[in-house]
Amino acid sequence: MPKVSVIVPVYNVENTIGKCLDSIVNQTLKDIEIIVVNDGSKDKSQDIIDEYAKKYSNIKSYIKENGGLSDARNYGLEKASGDYICFVDSDDYIDTSLFEKLDKYISRQIDMIKYKMIKVDENYKEIERIDGPTFDEIMGEDAFNTLYSTDIMLQPAWLYLYKKAFLDENNFKYPVGKYHEDFATTVLLMVKAKSVVSTDIYGYYYYQSNESITRGNDKEKTLKRAMDMLEHYTAMEEEIKNINLANKTKENIKIYYTNNIILKVEELEGEDRKLYIKEIKRRNLIKNIKARNLKQCFKKLLLNININWYLKLR
């Protein structure tokens, strides 16, 4: 039976790491390897990890200097020995039967297996279930073209189970030192996949605290997050030149990236906003603005009005 490696990057999450690890060690599918990467935490996270590692032999605990989420994920990938890879953020948790429910797809050696998300509040009460399209095995290019137009949660790395051999074949790594690493990689990885399924399984619980809602208030980090997205766009343009894709798919990828980049304008203020808009204009990304579905047509109209106004700012 294929083994699943669950990679849990950890940074200062002493209040939530226990809930996260409980959901993994109690999986009904037992052949699970749990790789916990402490990315330089300064709180009591490691003490809690140590307690779990003593109790559960399938937990492998690693401590490294702080290098960010991408660096911690890459570190975990290097240590993973499973046939499939799953990422779980350390303030979130998963359904204890998730991997058992996904086993029928694992046994078919699917490259990427998508599941669905439930938002929960600080008391772990359900806020919202995020729906999206479901389909059985199709090529990655077709999967992207289906998901990009209808699924608002296409990019999170933690909503997929990945075949390790598929990641290795593509020398997959997350971009270190950059924000929005999922935005940079998930789509480009998907279109390379030979097989993707999107299931109706709600298996991932996304923790929403008051802190997580307000943690983007650092102006310097907010600007870097936005500028990193522009760098990811530039890297994407170069990468898709070397992938055998239909022209329509390449166009859709650019639309997807651009729509996400434009939305960042609203998070910026003053000179930061002007700088960001100047970079959007320099790259002529406005030509890519399109609605992904009928429901977005009105939003697109407002967006076009707003961005045209923004672009007049110097």
C-alpha positions, -999 to 999 in steps of 0.1 A, spaced: 0 0 0 14 35 -9 26 56 20 16 92 25 42 118 38 25 147 55 48 178 57 40 203 85 60 235 85 60 251 119 66 287 131 54 300 164 22 281 166 22 267 202 -16 273 204 -26 253 174 1 227 166 -15 201 189 -48 202 171 -30 199 138 -9 169 148 -39 152 165 -57 152 131 -28 136 114 -17 109 140 -53 98 142 -58 91 105 -78 60 98 -53 52 70 -23 41 91 7 41 68 15 78 74 48 95 77 46 129 95 75 153 88 74 183 112 98 211 102 103 237 129 114 268 110 131 286 138 102 289 162 108 311 193 78 299 213 70 265 229 61 248 196 91 225 197 82 213 233 48 203 220 63 186 189 88 167 212 59 153 232 41 140 201 74 126 187 79 106 219 44 92 217 42 85 180 70 67 161 58 79 127 66 116 135 100 128 123 109 161 139 134 185 123 146 219 135 162 245 111 170 282 110 141 304 99 139 305 61 102 310 55 74 287 44 89 277 10 122 268 26 105 247 53 83 229 27 114 222 5 132 209 35 103 185 42 103 173 6 139 163 9 132 142 40 100 126 27 100 89 18 63 85 10 47 77 -23 24 107 -19 29 142 -4 5 163 16 11 197 31 -7 208 62 -2 243 77 4 241 114 -26 263 124 -49 241 103 -60 205 105 -75 177 84 -103 152 86 -91 121 104 -104 99 75 -91 121 47 -64 97 34 -87 67 37 -113 85 15 -85 94 -10 -71 59 -11 -90 49 -42 -73 77 -61 -39 69 -45 -42 33 -57 -47 46 -93 -15 66 -91 -31 99 -99 -5 128 -101 -26 154 -82 -57 147 -61 -77 178 -51 -101 180 -21 -122 207 -5 -119 232 24 -139 242 54 -133 275 71 -134 274 109 -132 301 136 -110 303 167 -134 279 185 -131 254 156 -168 261 146 -176 259 109 -178 292 91 -181 282 55 -177 253 31 -159 263 -1 -174 245 -30 -159 239 -64 -161 216 -95 -155 178 -92 -143 155 -119 -127 122 -123 -93 116 -140 -84 141 -167 -51 156 -180 -36 184 -160 -41 210 -188 -78 201 -189 -80 202 -151 -66 237 -150 -89 250 -178 -119 236 -158 -108 248 -123 -95 282 -133 -129 295 -144 -150 281 -115 -128 273 -85 -119 301 -61 -95 278 -42 -73 266 -71 -39 275 -58 -35 265 -21 -8 237 -19 -26 222 10 -57 213 -10 -39 186 -30 -23 152 -25 7 149 -48 24 118 -62 60 121 -51 74 106 -83 56 134 -103 71 161 -81 106 145 -85 102 142 -123 97 180 -124 124 188 -99 98 206 -79 107 232 -54 90 262 -39 106 297 -45 125 306 -14 123 342 -1 91 349 -19 55 353 -8 26 337 -26 45 305 -33 13 286 -41 3 312 -66 37 308 -82 37 270 -85 3 252 -83 -10 261 -118 24 255 -135 26 221 -117 -9 211 -126 -6 217 -164 24 193 -164 4 165 -147 -7 135 -167 -37 129 -144 -57 151 -120 -89 145 -101 -110 169 -82 -130 152 -55 -161 161 -35 -143 153 -2 -143 181 24 -110 172 42 -91 204 51 -100 227 79 -87 262 74 -83 281 107 -94 317 107 -84 337 138 -86 374 144 -48 375 141 -48 357 107 -73 383 94 -52 413 105 -17 400 100 -14 416 66 -13 451 80 25 454 78 29 479 49 64 467 39 53 431 38 21 439 20 41 457 -8 66 428 -10 37 403 -13 23 423 -42 57 428 -60 65 391 -55 33 383 -75 46 404 -104 79 385 -102 59 352 -103 41 364 -134 74 371 -152 87 337 -142 55 321 -154 58 337 -188 92 321 -193 82 287 -180 51 282 -202 73 288 -232 89 254 -225 56 235 -217 37 220 -246 3 237 -240 -25 249 -262 -24 286 -269 -58 289 -252 -44 274 -220 -14 298 -220 -39 326 -224 -60 313 -195 -29 310 -173 -20 347 -180 -56 357 -173 -56 338 -140 -23 353 -129 -34 388 -139 -68 387 -122 -50 378 -89 -24 405 -94 -49 432 -100 -69 423 -69 -37 432 -49 -42 468 -58 -69 472 -32 -45 461 -4 -20 489 -11 -21 526 -3 -4 558 -14 30 556 -30 30 518 -27 -2 516 -48 12 540 -74 44 519 -77 25 487 -80 2 501 -107 32 515 -125 47 480 -127 13 465 -138 12 491 -166 48 485 -176 41 448 -181 9 457 -200 -11 432 -179 -44 451 -184 -48 433 -217 -53 401 -198 -81 412 -175 -111 390 -182 -140 376 -162 -136 339 -153 -173 333 -154 -207 350 -158 -210 359 -122 -178 380 -125 -189 401 -154 -202 429 -132 -171 427 -110 -150 429 -142 -168 461 -153 -161 477 -119 -125 464 -120 -119 480 -154 -133 513 -142 -112 512 -111 -80 501 -128 -83 527 -155 -87 553 -127 -57 539 -108 -35 540 -139 -40 577 -142 -22 581 -109 15 589 -110 
